[in-house]
Amino acid sequence: MLGLFRRRAAYRFKPTLEVCLNTSSRRFCRGARSATKNASASGRAAYRFVCSPGESVDGASLAVFRMLFGLLMFGSTVRFMALGWVDRCYGEPTFFFKYWGFAWVRSFDVSVMYALFGVVALAALGMAIGLFYRWCAVVFTLVFTYVELIDVTNYLNHYYLVSLLGVLCCLLPLDQVGSLDGWRRRRRGIETGATVPKRALSLLRFQVGVVYLFAGLAKLEPDWLLHGQPLGIWLASRSEAPMMGAVGNLPYAALVFSWAGFVHDLLAPFLLSHRVTRRWFFPVLVLFHGGTFLLFNIGIFPLLMPICALLFFEPGFPRRLLKPMGCGVLPSPSAPLETKKRNGPHQWFVGAWMLLQVLVPLRTHLYGGNVLWHEQGMRWSWRVMLREKNGSITYRVRSSAWQGERLVSPRRYLTSHQEREMSGQPDMVLQLGKHVGEQAKKRGLQDVQVFVDALVSLNGRPGAPMIDPSVDLMTVRDGVGLAGWILPAPKGPPLRWRAP
C-alpha cells in the first residue's frame, strides 16, 4: 500500500516537475524534489504551490477583490481627511514616535500631508477601476505605508494588512479582468486573456488565512477564554449602544463572545476553503464582523475582512452572479494566460513571502513572558483586540545643576491620543523619556538623567509598575533584544466579568 501511495504521489508531481525543469529554477526544483520525497502531504502541497506557475484560473474573483479593496481604501481615505484626522494625527503633534529602524521617516507640513492623502485616495480609485493599475498600486502602497510609519501611535493591525495587500497588488495581475487597462489594450488590438495564474489567487488566500489563523491562536490566553477580558470591559462601556448594547449586558455575554471570536478566527481559513462549509460560514463571518463594527470603533477592519473572504469562493463566482442580469463587464475566459509572459511572482518570492508571514508573528515567543504586558513582538503579530491598558506616566528628571528632581508630564509633548496610546507601551515610554532628556540637554543642563514612574493596568487589573523606576532611560538602547528594564507582568487575574 505504501509503494502504491508513493507511485501515485510521483505521478502527481510529474507534470509540475516538467514545467520546473524547463525554467531557470531547474536546480531549485530538483532540490525541492529530493527534499519532498519523504515529506508529508502538507509539504508536497507547499512544493506544488511554489513550483507550478503554469496552472491558470478565472480572474473574475480577483477583479472583484481589486474593485472592492480599491473603493474601500478610497472611501476610508476621503473620510479620514473629511473628519479632520489628518490634522489630529499629523498637524497637532509636535513629537512623533518612530518605529525601530525607521527613525528617518519624517512628517511634513499639514498641507503636504493632505496632498499625500489625496494621492493615496486617487491611487486607490485608480486601482479600483483598473486605470494605470500597476502604477497606482505602487504609488498607493508606498505613500500609504510611508504615512503610517510617521507615528507609531497610529498603528492598527488592519493598516499593516493594507500595506501587505498593497505589496501583493503591485506584483499580481489583478487588472487582467474588469479593468480600464484591459479595455484600452483590447482597443489597441492586444489580446488579453481572462485568466490569471492560480498562484496569484492562492497567495492572497494564504495572506488572509494567516491573519485569521494567528488572530485565533493569539486568543489562547486565560484573560480571553477564562475571564472574558478585555471584552467584558468594552461591553460594559457600550451598554447604551443600539441593539448590541442590550446583548452585551446579559450575564456571561463577555465569555460567550470571547469564545465565539476564538472559534471564528481559528476556523475561518479552513471553513472558507471548502465549498460545503463556505456557503453557511460566509454569512456567519459577515454577521460577526458586522457586530464588531457596531460595538467597537476599530476602523475599516470589519469591512476589509469580508472583502478578503470573497477570495475563497470559486474564481468564477462573480461571472455566475452577473450572468442572469446579462452583464458583460467581465470577459469570458476563452483563452488561457501565457504563463511565460505573465506568470506572477517568481518562486523564490512566493516562498520567502510565505515564510516571512509565518515567522514575523511567531517572533514574540522568543521574548517569553506576557507579550500583552511587555509588548515586544506585539505589533505585526495579528493580536487583535486582546488588551485594554491604561497607564499613568510621570518622568523624573535629574541634573547636576539641580537639587532633587523635576517631574515632567507627557502632556507637555503629546496630544491626548498620543498619550493614551503611549501610556501602555514601553518602547514609546522609552522614546519620549529620551526626548525629555535631550530637551533638557539643549537647555544647557549637564549630567541629565531621566527616570519614569509607569503604573499600568492590564485588562482591569490593579495598576502595577511596568518599567523599573531605578533605570536611567538615557542609558537604555532601544532595539529588538530582550528589554531587561521592563518589569514582569502582574500575576493576579484580570477584572472579573459580571456574573448573574
N, C-alpha and C positions, 0 to 999 in steps of 0.2 A: 504493500500500500504506500509506504514512504517513497519507494522508487517511482511509482506511478505519479505521485504528487510532484516529485522533482521534475519528471519529464514534462508534466503539464505546465509547471512554472516556467521551465526553459522555453517551452513553446510560446508562452505568452510574452516572454522577453524578446523573442527573435525579431519581430518587426521593429521594436524600439531600438535594438542594438544595430540593426542595419541602417537605420536613419542616423544614429550617432556616429557610426564608422565612416559615413560619408561627409562628416563635418570636421571642422578644425579641432573639435573636442574629442578626437579619437582616443587620445591617451587617457583623458578623464573617464570616458565611458568604459574603457577596458578595466581601469582600476575599480570603478564602481561595480562592474560586473563581477569581478573577483571577490569584492567585499560583500556582495549581497548573495552569494551562493548559499550561505548558511544563515541568512538573515530571516527575521520574522516577516509575517505578511505586511506589517506596517512599514518595515524597512524597504520591502520590494515596491510598495505603493509610492513611497517617497522617491525611490530611484526612478520609477517610470515618470513621475511628475517632473523631475528635473531634466530627464534625458529625452523626452519625446515632444519636440516642438511642432511636429507635423500635424497633429490632430486639431481640427477646427470645429467650432460650434457657432450657432446662430448668434449674431452680435446684438440682437434686439434688447436683451435684458441689460447689457452694458450701456446701450444708448439711453434707456430709461434711467438707469442709475446716474449717468452723466448729467442728464437734464435735471433730475430732481436734486442732486447734490449741488449743482451749479446754482439753481434757483434758490435753494435753501441758504447757501452762503451769500448770494446776492441780497436776499431779503434780510438776513441777520446782520449783514454789514451796514446796510442802509438804516436799519433800526438802531444799531449801535451809534451811528452818527446822529440820528434824529433825536435820540434820548439824551444827548449831551455826554455820553460816556467817554468820548474821545477827550473832552476837557477834563473829566474827572480822573481818568486813568493816565493821561499824558500831559495835560496842561497844568493842573493844580499841583501835582507833586514837585518837590524840589530835590528829592533824593529818590533814586531808583535802585532796587535790589537786583543784583546781577547773578546769572547762572554761572556756576563754576566753569571756567574755560571760555566764557563769553563776556568778559568784562569790557571788551572793545565795542560792544553794541551800545549805541548812544541814542537818546531821544532827540527829537527835533522840535522846532517851534510848533505850536499847536496848529497853525495854518498849514504847515507842511504835513503834519500828522493827518489832518483832514484830507489833504490831497492823496496821501498814501492809502487811506481807507477808501477813497474814491477809486483809486486804481484797483484795489482788491475787488470792489463791487463790480466794476466794469469787466475785469478779467473773469470773475465768476460768471457773469452773464454771458460772456463770450464762450466759456466752456459749456454752458447750458445749451446754447443754440448751435454750438459746434462751428463757430466762425473764428478762423485762425486759432484753432483749438490748441495746437501744441504750444504756441507762443503764449496764449492766455493761461494755460496750465502752469507753465514755467513761471510767468510773472506772478500769478496768484500765489503759488507755493512759496516763492522767495519772499515776496513782500509780506504775506500773512505771517510766515514764520519769523521774519525779522521783527515785526511789531510785537509779536508775542514774546520775543526774547528780551525786550527792553526792560521789563519789570517782572520779577518772579511772583509778585502778589497777584498778577493777572492770570497765573497758571490755572488751567482747568483740564481735566482729562480729555474732554472732547476737543479742545483746541489742539492737543497733541495728536489725537486721532485725525483731525482735519489735515494737519501737516503731513502725516503719514499717507493718507489717501491722496493728498495733493502730489506727493512724490510718485505714487503709482500712476496717477493720471498723466503725469509727464511722460511716462515710459510706455504705457499701454495704449493700444489703438482703440480708444473709446469713441473716436469720431468716425469709425468705419460705417456706422449705420445712423440714419436720422440726424444728419448734421448739414449745415450750410456748406461746409468744406466739401462734403461728398457731392452735394448738388452742384457746386462750382466745378468739381472735377468732371462730373458727367456732362456738364455743359461744354466743356473743352474736349469732349470725346474720350476722356480717360476712363477706362473701365474700372469700376470699384466693386468689389465683392461685398456681400452682406454677412460674411462670417469673420470670426476672429480666432486667434489661437486659443485653444481650450485652457492653456496655461495662464492666460490673462485673467479669465474668469476665476480659475482656481486660486490664483494668488490673492485676488480681492476677497474671495470667500475665506481663505486662510487668515487674512488680516482681521476680518470681522470675528471669526471664530476665536482667535487669540484673545480679543478684547473680552468676549463673553466668558471664555473659559477661565482666564486669570481673575476676572471680576468675581466669578463664583468661588474659585479656590481661596481668594482673599477673605471671603466671608466665613471661612472655617476658623472662627475666633469665638472664644467664650462670650465676649461682650455682645456679639451679634446673635449667636444661636441660643445662648443660655439666658442672657439678660435682656435681649431685645433693645440694646442700645447701639448707636445713638437714636434709633428710630423712635423710641419712647419719648425722648426729649423733644424731637421735632414734631411728633404728632400732638403732644400736649400744647405746644406753642401755636398750633394751627387748628385748634378746636373750633374756631369760628369760620373755617373755610367751608364754602358751599359743598354740600353732598358728602365729600370725603371727610370733612371735619367731624361729622357725627359718627362716621365709621371708626375714625381714629380714637374716639373716646370710649369705645367698647373695651371691656376687660380682655386682656391678653391680645389686643389688636397689634401691639408692637411686636410680640413674639410671632404671631401668625404672619405678619407682613415680612418680618425678618427671614423666616424660613421660606416663605414664598419667593422672596428675592434671591435667596441662596439657590433654591432648586431651579428657578427660572434661568439664572445666569449660567449655572453649571451645565444644564442640559440643553440650552439653546442651540449651540452649534451642532449637536447630534440630532436633535429633533427637527431642525431645519434642513438637515442633509438628506432626509428620507421623505419620499413623496407622501406616504401614508400619514406620517405624523405631522408633516409640514402643513397639511391642509387645516388641521384643527389647532396647531400650535401658533401659527402666524396671527390669527385673531387674538389669541391669549397674549402674545407679545405686544400687539398694538394696544390692548387694554392695559397691560402692565405699564408700558411707557406713558400711556395717556394718564394713568393715575398718578405717576410720579410728576408729570407735567403740571397737574392740577394742585398737587400738595406741596411740591418743593420748587424753589427757584434755582434750577440747575441748568439754565440756558437752553441751548438747542439739542442737548443730548437726547431727550425723549423723542425728538423729531428726526434726528440723524440716524438712530439705530433702526427704526422700521424701514427707512430707505435702504440701509445697508442689508437688512434681512431679505429684501427682494432679490438680492443676488443669488440666493439659494434656490429660487424657483428655476424651472426648466428654462434654458436660454431663450426659447422662442415664445414664452408666455405672453409678452406684450402683443405679438403679432396675432395670436389667437383671440386676445381680448378685443383687438381693433377690427378683426375680420368681419364680425356681424354688422359693424357700423359702416362697412365699405370704405374704410380709411386706408389710404395707400401711402401714408407718411413713411413707413418703414419698408424699404425694398425687399423683395423676396431673395433668400439666399440661394440663388440659382447656380452660382459658380463658387468653387472653393477658393479660399485665400491662398495665394502663393507664399508659402512659408519661407522661401529663400529670401524674399524681399522684405517681408514684414512679419517676422515670427516672434515679436515680443522681446522681452529682455533675455539676455544670454543666460545660459545655465548657471554660470558662476554667480551671477547677481541674484537669481532666484534662490539658490541655496544659501547664500550669505544673508539675504534679507530674512528668510525664514528662521535661520539660526539666531539672528540678531533679535528678532521679535520674541523669541523664547528666552534668550539669555538676559535681556535687559530687565524684564520683570522679576526674574529669579535672583538678581544680584543682591536684593535686600537680605536674603538668607545668609549672606557672607558676614553680615554685621552682628547677627544674633540679637537677643533682647526683643523688646516690643517696638516694631517699626512705627506704630501709631504714636509712640512717645518720642523716640529719638529721630524719627523722620529720615534716617539715612536709607536711601533706596526707595523712598516713598513715591517720589514723582516717577512718572512713566512706567508704573507697575500695575496700573489698572485697579488700584484700591479705591473703589468708588463709594463715597458716602459711608465710610467706616468710622469716622471720628468726629466728635464735637469737642473742640478745645477752646478754652477761654483762659487768658493769661493776664497777669499784672506784671509789667516790666518796668523796672527802675534802675537806671545806671548810676554807679557811684564812681566819680572821677577824682583822682588824687594827683597832686603835683607837689614838687619840692618847694614851689612858691606859695603853697597854702599850708595852713594848719587844719588838719581834719580833711574832709572830703566834701564834694559838691554833688547834689542829687540832680540828675537830668532825666526829664520825662521824654519818651519817644515822640510825644505830641509836638515837640518843638521842631521836629524834622519831617513828620509823616502826616498824611491825611488820615481820616478816620478809617477808611477802607484799608489802607496800608497797615495801620496799627493793628487792626483786628486780625489781618492775615499773618502778620509778623509775630504776634504775641505767643503763638504756639509752635513756631518753627525755629529750632535752634540755630540753623545756619544763617537765617535772616537776623536773628538777635545778635549773632556774632558780627555780621556785616555792619549793622548800624552802630554797634559798640566801637568798632574800629573807626567808623566815620566820626563818631563823637570825639574819640581821642585825637584824630587828625585835625579836626577843627580846633581843638584846644591847643595843639602844637602851632597852628597857624596864628594864634593869638599871642604867641611868644612864650608859652608855658613850657617848662622843662620837666623831664622825668615824668611824663604823663602815664598814669595807669588807669585802666577802666575795668571795673567790676560790675556785676549785674545781679540783682535780685529778681529772679524769674519764677513766680509762683503760677503754676499751670494746672488746670483741671481737665482731665481726660474723661469724656463720656459721663460727666456728672459726678466724678469722684471729688473728694475734698482737694483743694489746691496743694500742690507739692512742688518743692524746688526742682526745676528742670535742668539748671546749669549750676555747676559748682561755684558758689559765691566767692570762693577764695582764689579763683583763677583770673589772672590778668588777661583780659581779652586781647590786649595789644601784642601779647606774645604767642597767641594761638594762630596757627596757619590753617586756613580752610582748605579742604581737599576731599578726596574720595576715601581716605583712610579712616580707620576707626577713631571716632571722636571721644577721647577719654574725658573731656571736660563736660560731657553730658552725663547727668546723674541717671541711675537706673529708674525705671518706671515704678510707680507705686504698686503695691501688691494687692490692695483691697479690691473688692468688687465695685462695679460702677453703680450709679444711681439705679435703684430698683424701679422697674416698671410698675405701673399702677395695677394692683390686683383687685378682684371684685370685693 
